[in-house]
Amino acid sequence: MPELPEVEVVRRGLNDHVVGRRITEVSVTGLRTARRQPGGAAEIEDRLRGRKVTGARRRGKYLWLTLDDDHAAGADCLLVHLGMSGQMLVTGAGTPPVRHLHARAILDDDNELRFVDQRTFGGWTVVPLAEAIDGTGVLLPAPAAHIAADPFEEGFDALAAARLIRRRDTEIKRLLLDQTVVSGIGNIYADEALWRAGVHGRRRGGALTLGKVTETLGHARDVMADALAAGGTSFDALYVNVNGASGYFDRSLDVYGRAGEPCSRCGTPVVREDFMNRGSHFCPACQPAPRRVRKASGGRRTA
Ligand SMILES: [Zn+2]
């Protein structure tokens, strides 16, 4: 899956090459690409044809293009689901079709915006903008209105997010991955942030100090900013491209995917354990596992 830094690179590319252009013709041929649209491919085509792309926006891993000058709630936007392998490519006119090309929009500068998706988990949907349910007045695609701010947003309130995490009696890693608490932190960066903070992912949000939770959120932002700095420069000027499967980013990671290798801080071998149908990677010395404690009721919980 593309993580936030990859999605941000795509957004920047769309901002440079697509924003300001009008869509003169559009064709959606991938059945699965249009599957989230009630009216299917024809509805996507009808609602995009003739529209001017006015913005490329992102919250967490959600990516969308605003259309025309109407940024009010209810206005159409194009929500882009990258799925596992979705790519947004900008090519010159007359570039031959490629395999797995599922949608194309001809732009008024004769370039073509393409959606290429090998594994077809991604897609396009034209949806209305709606105000975020967090009450900030931010406009989001309606299906993403419940998504919390991500750590890169101007309006992100780390202290408020940390307070929310401390109120929840569940594992800190689960809360970092909960897109309604803080958006954009995926499995890789949750593991990296927890390692930097020296916090085991199975510790309860409420068992950590407010300072430690705030610090962990800061690390999540930093580790994604580092990935963006490393990967944001390696793209061809004309190609707006993402492919989470093959990993365009030369990530320098401390624990993720490094089970058995020495922790770069203390040398203890990194451990991988199953968590939420995926893996958690951590240093058992730097990130001690929660100890089991007995509540007065006799029930077991972890601290
Ligand atoms: Zn260590």
Residues whose N, C-alpha, C, O or C-beta is under 5 A from the ligand:
A	BS01	ZN	C263 R265 C266 G267 T268 C283 A285 C286
